[in-house]
Amino acid sequence: MDSDDSDPWSSANHIGRATTDTRRDLTMATRKDYIAFAALLASETAMARHNEDTATLRVLRNLTLSIADIFAHDSTKFDRQKFYRACMKGEKHNEQPK
């Protein structure tokens, strides 16, 4: 089956450009987004730790770093360290990012 440029979900249309195309269509993240992502990543991290799944822990760390890059790009007030702590240690992200 040939790649069809009209199909936005075909893999050929996403190779090498998913990040730039996707970012153009998104609005700035909010504090609620930071909290939701941190809670999700904390939950998955806790499960991977419980299961002693080191491969998943590595993936979650890399994903956390990438998400933090996106949030930091959106807001100079975003606090990476607070986000990392909330994601990796399962701490609640209660304060507004600085």
Secondary structure as GFF3:
##gff-version 3
##sequence-region A 1 98
A	DSSP	alpha_helix	11	14	.	.	.	ID=ss1
A	DSSP	alpha_helix	18	25	.	.	.	ID=ss2
A	DSSP	alpha_helix	31	50	.	.	.	ID=ss3
A	DSSP	alpha_helix	54	74	.	.	.	ID=ss4
A	DSSP	alpha_helix	80	88	.	.	.	ID=ss5
###
